[in-house]
Amino acid sequence: MSLKSSKFVKLISEKLHVIVITLSVFLVVTSPWILIGSRLRAKASIWDSLHVYIGLIAAIFGLLFLLKNLLNGHWRQFFPWLKLDFSQCVDEIKQLKQGKLPSSGGKGIFSIVEGIGLLLMALVSITGIAWFILQGTSDALMWRKYHIMFAQGFVGFLMLHIVFAAFHIIDMVRNS
C-alpha cells in the first residue's frame, strides 16, 4: 500500500463515526419519501435511488465502524454484559436515583446504549444489503420488513445518542 493510500485509510478510520452519523442522518431524514417494495423500480425517484446507493455506502462504513470497535477491544466497553459485568451500570443506576448523571466511557449506561446502537446499525446494514441483493425475489419483502424494523430502532438510538451527547457535554463543562 502506498503512503498516500495508507494516509487515506487512516483518515477514513479516524472519521468513521462522523461519516456513519452523517450518512445515517441523511438516510433517516429522506426516508419518508422512499417508495421501494421488493425492488428498485427502473424509473425510480431520485430519493429512492439515493437511499439505495447511499444506503449501501453507509452499510459498508457502518460495518467497518463496528469492526473497528470490536477489533480495538472496545467490545468489552460496549458489551460488558457478555462477561456478566454489570457493576458500573448498577452503580450508575444507583447514582441516577441521587440525581447524578452517568459518566461517559467505561462500561456504564452510556457505553451499553452505544453497544446497542452498534448492533442496530449492523442489523440495518445487513438487512439493507440482503434486501438489495434479493430484490425482485419472494424474500425481498421479508428483508425490507426487517430493514424497516431495525431502522426504526436505530432512529430511536440516534435520538437517545443525541441526548447522551448533551449529557456528556454537560458533564465535561461541570468538571472543567
C-alpha positions, -999 to +999 in steps of 0.1 A: +000+000+000+014+034-009+019+062+016-009+082+001-034+053+003-024+044+039-029+080+050-063+080+033-072+047+051-061+062+084-081+094+078-112+073+069-107+052+100-104+083+123-136+098+107-158+067+106-181+078+134-188+112+117-192+095+083-216+069+096-237+095+116-238+119+086-249+092+061-274+078+086-290+112+093-293+118+055-310+084+051-333+089+080-343+125+070-351+115+035-367+081+042-403+095+043-400+100+005-389+064-002-413+042-021-395+009-026-411-025-025-394-057-035-372-040-059-358-006-070-381+004-100-365+011-134-377+047-132-371+052-095-373+086-080-340+104-071-349+098-034-353+060-039-320+058-059-301+079-034-315+059-005-304+026-020-269+036-031-260+059-003-275+033+020-251+007+006-222+030+012-235+037+047-238+000+053-202-006+043-189+022+065-213+011+093-199-024+093-164-011+091-171+011+122-185-019+141-154-039+131-131-011+142-147-010+176-147-048+180-111-052+169-098-024+191-111-042+222-140-018+228-164-047+227-156-051+265-168-014+269-199-017+247-209-052+257-198-058+293-229-080+298-212-106+276-187-111+305-216-107+330-200-074+342-229-052+354-210-034+382-206+000+367-241+000+352-256-009+386-236+018+403-247+044+377-284+034+382-280+039+420-263+073+413-292+083+390-315+080+419-294+105+437-295+129+407-260+122+394-256+118+357-238+086+344-202+091+333-192+087+297-168+059+289-162+028+309-188+000+310-218+020+322-252+030+309-239+053+281-215+026+268-241-002+269-265+020+249-238+027+224-233-010+220-270-015+213-266+013+187-237-006+171-258-037+169-288-019+155-266-002+129-251-036+119-286-051+116-299-021+095-268-026+073-271-063+069-309-063+062-305-034+037-277-053+019-298-085+019-329-066+006-307-051-022-292-085-032-325-103-031-346-076-048-372-090-070-374-123-052-401-136-029-377-130+001-371-093-007-402-080+012-392-100+043-358-084+043-375-050+037-397-055+067-367-064+089-347-034+075-375-010+084-379-025+119-342-022+127-340+012+111-368+024+134-349+011+164-317+028+151-336+061+148-346+057+184-310+051+193-299+082+173-323+103+194-310+088+226-274+093+214-281+130+209-294+132+245-265+113+259-240+135+239-257+165+255-252+149+290-216+142+281-211+179+272-228+190+305-205+166+324-174+180+307-184+216+314-191+207+351-158+190+355-137+217+339 
